[in-house]
Amino acid sequence: MRWTDYLLERLKGEWYLLRTHWKYLVLVTFWFVYCISMVARNLVFYFHEVGRPVLSDRGFSLLPNLENSVAARTLADLPIKIIGLLILILCLYTLIGNTLSTTKPYIYNIMERMGTVFLLGQTLRFFTYVATSLPGVTPICRSYAAGEYQPKTLLAVFTRLAVSPNSNCGDLVFSGHMFTLITFIFTFQYYSVPVFIQPTANGAPSMSKRAIEILNYALYPLILFQIVCILLTRRHYTLDVVVACYVTPLLWHFYNCKFPTDARPPMAVEARATTPAGPAAEIEMVAKTPEGMV
């Protein structure tokens, strides 16, 4: 199959998934953009008390304070950018190939699984940080200057755009930085095998499974690096980071147990019914049986 024909078939599948799940996409977009990113952040900022002293923190005691270092803040954003680039490569690679397969996920599948877990986690964050207001840890949230940006009425909670860097004091437990990074890493690891290891026209795998495994394991140091950077720049308490490190894997495992399979276009669904559930299990069958390809 020519790569142009392959690309066309994949795009047809993507379009089918988008138009059959558009209501879900509209709902989750509204929930994240308005309810979580705007109302939730405004509400916790509304309850935030400025000027309270920072809590005693073991991580702060062990690591120097680099909150005013531009280099440290730049490095703190690096892990998210790295894994974000890998997710982009993962999605684009689903459009590359010359043999249609029932195991390769669609971009929609990757974004739906990652986005749903991300949205569930952000909703859980809201219930934890709005329940108990911790003293601000960043310079702006520790100072009385934060009061200039703080919503003054409940009406402002539902109407004020929380887009500036000074518009979200109080959303501490648990760390959104850590939650996002770990969710992205789990997404890449979950789909890397069925995306990158696909049979080519002659039946040989396109990439080495060993190489993918090494790459997946190499992502774990990013988590440790992110933890250190967050504490160095005083973006979160150690408590926020620790909670994110065990909540995220539990939430990811829960979602994958409840929803192990991905949505497929009709022809792919029919072919997929003869294979084991889950991307990782299917790749083994495709490697052994070229008949599993459509």
Phi, psi and omega in degrees: 000133177292151183295332178291321177293320178298314180299318180298316180295320179295318179294325176298318178296319178298316181296320178299315181294322180293315184283340177269349180236023186294328179295319178296318180296319178295318181296311183291327177294316178298317183297319183283312186291315183267306187289315185272308185286336184249294186295313183298315180293321178295321182295315180291328176290326178299322179275350184293135178256114183281154175087359179284142181291151179293141179290155175294131186221128182294321180297320179293329180289328183273332186245143179293161180270111179241032184295339180262005181272121179294321180296318180294320179292324177294317179295328180294334179270352185293316181302319179296321180292322180295309182290330176296321177294321179294322177297320178297315178298318179302315181294316181294328182291339176294341181267001182253133178160178176223005180222117179294136183227149178278355185260334183288124180287163175267161177303322178302317180299316181297312183289326180294312181295313180295316182293322181292315177297319178300316181292320176299317180294319178295326176292319175297322177301318182301314182293332179279315184281339177276340181289321181224123181268114176271154176300143180299149183246335178278158182304316182292324181283342177276337185264164179286351178295337179298334180297337179292330182261352186288137175299136184262339181227164176293330177297321179295331178300323184266353185236340184283131178282117181262075185243343182279160179298340182260020189253011183216064172277142174105342182274076188257301184269116001252174187296120176290329178298311181293319180299315180296314181299312183293321178298317179295319179296315179298322179297314180297317181293324182294321186256354185297319181294307180293341179273311187274334182255088181236144177292136177273187184299330180267007176091353181277147178294146184285330180219160181282132178295326178298318179297320179293320178298318179298317179298317180298317178291330181291347180281338183297322176302336176299326180294313178298318179298319180294320178301311181298316181295321179297317181288323178297319182270002176057044177275333180212159170287161175300325177305315182298320182289316182297314181298318179298326184289338176251337177289318184299310178299323179295317180293318178298315180295319179299313182295318181291331176288322181282326184228074185284338184252157180256155175292143180226154170298158187309312182294321179292324179296317181297317179290327183291337184297340181268002182245159177298155181288144175096141183299317184296323181289325185289329185295330178295319181292320181294323180295331182268331187233097177302340178295343180288353180273147178254000000 
